[in-house]
Structure formats: C-alpha cells, structure tokens
Amino acid sequence: MPANQLAVVTGASTGIGLELARCCAQAGFNLVIAADEPEIERVAVDLRRLGSSVEPVQADLATTEGVDKLCAAVGDRPIDALLANAGVGLGKAFLDQDFARIKHLVDTNITGTLYLIHRAGNAMLRRNSGRILITGSIAGFTPGSFQAVYNASKAFLDSFSFALREELRDSGVTVTCLMPGATETEFFRRADMMDTKVGTEPKDSAYDVAKAGFDAMLRGESDIVTGMKNKIQTTIANVTPNEMLAKQHRKMAEPGTAKS
Ligand SMILES: NC(=O)c1ccc[n+]([C@@H]2O[C@H](COP(=O)([O-])OP(=O)(O)OC[C@H]3O[C@@H](n4cnc5c(N)ncnc54)[C@H](OP(=O)(O)O)[C@@H]3O)[C@@H](O)[C@H]2O)c1
C-alpha cells in the first residue's frame, strides 16, 4: 500500500530512526531523511539499495531554520507519513549539566519536533490524509533522576501525542506514539551515560523497536510500548508514586551505577 508514498523520517542517520527509515524503504515508501551531521548522506546511499528514492537533508532540527530547511526540501509534495524521531538524551544530575546542552535537548526533543509536526500536520489535515509517528519513550512514565530533563521531554511528547490524536480523531490523520525502552543505539554514549547501569546493560534491538513502531503507525494505533519487560514496567509505573519511581530511577541512571 505505501508504494510510491512519501515518508519523512527525522534522526534517520543512526539507531531507531535509521531502522524506521529502513522499514519505510522496505515497504516501498520514498523517503526524505534528516539528521544534523553529514553521515545522513551516506545513509541515503545505503537505503537507496532497497529500491526507493531517498533524499538526505542535513539540518539542525533544534532550530526553526533547520525545520524550515527540511520542509523546503519536501516542497509541495504531500507527506504520507511523518516519523518525528530525532532526539537526544542527557545524563548526570540536573545542576551538574551544562545549560547549553539542557536547552539543546529541549529545542530538539520538544520545540523542533512540535514545529515540524505543526507544519506537516496542517498540510496533512488539509488533504485529510496522513500518518504521524512520534518517538516518545517509556521514560515518559518515570521522573528520571539523573536524566531529569530527558524524561520530562519524553513525558511531554507521550502526552502531546495522545492529545493530538484525539484532536484529529474525526480526520484522516492518525497519530501514533512509539514508546521504546532502553534500546541499543548511540543514545547513551551521546548522553554521557556510559558510567551508568542503564547505559551499559543489554538493550532491545533498534530494528525490532522500529518495526513495532512502524507497524503500529500503519495500523493507525494510538501507541506502542515495545517488549514484554517494558509493558510490565509501564503498567507498574502507572500505579507507583512518583517519589518512589524517581528513587528507583537513580539506581540505573546515577553516574557510577555501571557494573565494573
Ligand atoms: N535508545 C533508547 O534507549 C531510546 C529509548 C526510548 C526512546 N528513544 C528515542 O529514540 C529517538 C532516537 O534515538 P536513538 O536511541 O536512535 O539515538 P541515536 O542513535 O543517538 O539517534 C539520534 C538521531 O537523532 C538525530 N538528531 C539528534 N539531534 C538532532 C538535531 N538537533 N537535528 C537533527 N537530527 C538530530 C541524530 O542525528 P545526528 O547524529 O546527525 O545528530 C540521530 O540520527 C530519540 O527521540 C530518543 O529519545 C531512545
């Protein structure tokens, strides 16, 4: 069904976004893929081998100009699927974090994501057709001590996704929230979390996570928590006091919790 439709995937150079882009290409979508670094060009060359057209866009999606650059690359073409996945993490205690990195996280995970969805979503609504997949996280269920701003950003996206879905209920536009647990990607290294338990323990496969999210998006489902362990974790989190959740989070995210 998606043959020759257009999918836009952000954060497609590595990790979950790369695998989401692969799922799109395997299903026959043509692609516009975006990331901040030049690596996105090489990824486009690889993905083209799957037979789809793939256009790379190097843009800093933490900025209005970066999102505008991505939208300009898409031009007047209808976006059939928007996979808003680009995001960054940030470990360590809040007061020890560099504020420029805190701001960059909020600008990337929240502001840039909202601006892109606002632009693409309006175009979809005018056509009364489209699919939006937002990469939230099960981190959004837990106040994340030693990852406080990141978890809060994902709580924002998880919440936003359900709300937007409801607003678009009577339209032809669906909104799906992909909520992975810890996944094997560049994420924890980039977030300076390789001295933590969560950063160093075994994780889910990025392809399995992406495939579950992609399939849920095609089915127009509201959300997908990947993996049984994560499903149990979120069910428990829903009935556990926030104070206790924050205490538990410390055990896996505090610097020095990595097993030596
Ligand atoms: N890994 C996990 O355990 C996990 C769990 C739940 C949710 N998630 C979410 O999954 C999403 C993907 O993360 P990942 O785990 O796949 O990490 P990753 O391997 O570090 O990938 C992040 C992607 O986002 C891009 N990106 C980051 N900042 C950007 C910016 N300002 N502008 C444009 N592109 C930007 C990166 O491109 P550049 O390299 O070019 O910057 C890269 O392609 C994130 O939203 C993350 O919060 C991850």
The ligand as an SDF file (V2000), in Angstrom:
LIG
                    3D

 48 52  0  0  0  0  0  0  0  0999 V2000
   17.9300    4.4150   22.7500 N   0  0  0  0  0  0  0  0  0  0  0  0
   16.9890    4.3620   23.6680 C   0  0  0  0  0  0  0  0  0  0  0  0
   17.1340    3.6600   24.6880 O   0  0  0  0  0  0  0  0  0  0  0  0
   15.6970    5.1130   23.4650 C   0  0  0  0  0  0  0  0  0  0  0  0
   14.5840    4.7370   24.2530 C   0  0  0  0  0  0  0  0  0  0  0  0
   13.3950    5.4180   24.0910 C   0  0  0  0  0  0  0  0  0  0  0  0
   13.2960    6.4380   23.1620 C   0  0  0  0  0  0  0  0  0  0  0  0
   14.3730    6.8010   22.4260 N   0  0  0  0  0  0  0  0  0  0  0  0
   14.2260    7.8980   21.4620 C   0  0  0  0  0  0  0  0  0  0  0  0
   14.5090    7.4260   20.1730 O   0  0  0  0  0  0  0  0  0  0  0  0
   14.8720    8.5100   19.3390 C   0  0  0  0  0  0  0  0  0  0  0  0
   16.1080    8.1200   18.5510 C   0  0  0  0  0  0  0  0  0  0  0  0
   17.1840    7.9210   19.4540 O   0  0  0  0  0  0  0  0  0  0  0  0
   18.2350    6.7400   19.2890 P   0  0  0  0  0  0  0  0  0  0  0  0
   18.1900    5.9350   20.5010 O   0  0  0  0  0  0  0  0  0  0  0  0
   18.0750    6.0910   17.9720 O   0  0  0  0  0  0  0  0  0  0  0  0
   19.6000    7.5810   19.3780 O   0  0  0  0  0  0  0  0  0  0  0  0
   20.7420    7.9210   18.3170 P   0  0  0  0  0  0  0  0  0  0  0  0
   21.3200    6.6630   17.7460 O   0  0  0  0  0  0  0  0  0  0  0  0
   21.6320    8.8600   19.0470 O   0  0  0  0  0  0  0  0  0  0  0  0
   19.9690    8.6870   17.1460 O   0  0  0  0  0  0  0  0  0  0  0  0
   19.5280   10.0210   17.2690 C   0  0  0  0  0  0  0  0  0  0  0  0
   19.2220   10.5630   15.8930 C   0  0  0  0  0  0  0  0  0  0  0  0
   18.6600   11.8840   16.0520 O   0  0  0  0  0  0  0  0  0  0  0  0
   19.4300   12.7840   15.2760 C   0  0  0  0  0  0  0  0  0  0  0  0
   19.4620   14.1020   15.9000 N   0  0  0  0  0  0  0  0  0  0  0  0
   19.7620   14.3960   17.1810 C   0  0  0  0  0  0  0  0  0  0  0  0
   19.7060   15.7150   17.3740 N   0  0  0  0  0  0  0  0  0  0  0  0
   19.3710   16.2690   16.1830 C   0  0  0  0  0  0  0  0  0  0  0  0
   19.1630   17.5990   15.7270 C   0  0  0  0  0  0  0  0  0  0  0  0
   19.2950   18.6610   16.5510 N   0  0  0  0  0  0  0  0  0  0  0  0
   18.8220   17.7890   14.4400 N   0  0  0  0  0  0  0  0  0  0  0  0
   18.7100   16.7410   13.5980 C   0  0  0  0  0  0  0  0  0  0  0  0
   18.8890   15.4650   13.9600 N   0  0  0  0  0  0  0  0  0  0  0  0
   19.2160   15.2400   15.2440 C   0  0  0  0  0  0  0  0  0  0  0  0
   20.8180   12.1680   15.1950 C   0  0  0  0  0  0  0  0  0  0  0  0
   21.4860   12.6950   14.0610 O   0  0  0  0  0  0  0  0  0  0  0  0
   22.9690   13.3240   14.1590 P   0  0  0  0  0  0  0  0  0  0  0  0
   23.8860   12.2070   14.5380 O   0  0  0  0  0  0  0  0  0  0  0  0
   23.1860   13.8400   12.7900 O   0  0  0  0  0  0  0  0  0  0  0  0
   22.9110   14.3950   15.2170 O   0  0  0  0  0  0  0  0  0  0  0  0
   20.4590   10.7050   15.0250 C   0  0  0  0  0  0  0  0  0  0  0  0
   20.1150   10.4380   13.6820 O   0  0  0  0  0  0  0  0  0  0  0  0
   15.0710    9.7110   20.2710 C   0  0  0  0  0  0  0  0  0  0  0  0
   13.9480   10.5400   20.1950 O   0  0  0  0  0  0  0  0  0  0  0  0
   15.1730    9.0650   21.6470 C   0  0  0  0  0  0  0  0  0  0  0  0
   14.7380    9.9360   22.6690 O   0  0  0  0  0  0  0  0  0  0  0  0
   15.5710    6.1520   22.5590 C   0  0  0  0  0  0  0  0  0  0  0  0
  1  2  1  0
  2  3  2  0
  2  4  1  0
  4  5  1  0
  4 48  2  0
  5  6  2  0
  6  7  1  0
  7  8  2  0
  8  9  1  0
  8 48  1  0
  9 10  1  0
  9 46  1  0
 10 11  1  0
 11 12  1  0
 11 44  1  0
 12 13  1  0
 13 14  1  0
 14 15  2  0
 14 16  1  0
 14 17  1  0
 17 18  1  0
 18 19  2  0
 18 20  1  0
 18 21  1  0
 21 22  1  0
 22 23  1  0
 23 24  1  0
 23 42  1  0
 24 25  1  0
 25 26  1  0
 25 36  1  0
 26 27  1  0
 26 35  1  0
 27 28  2  0
 28 29  1  0
 29 30  1  0
 29 35  2  0
 30 31  1  0
 30 32  2  0
 32 33  1  0
 33 34  2  0
 34 35  1  0
 36 37  1  0
 36 42  1  0
 37 38  1  0
 38 39  2  0
 38 40  1  0
 38 41  1  0
 42 43  1  0
 44 45  1  0
 44 46  1  0
 46 47  1  0
M  CHG  2   8   1  16  -1
M  END
$$$$
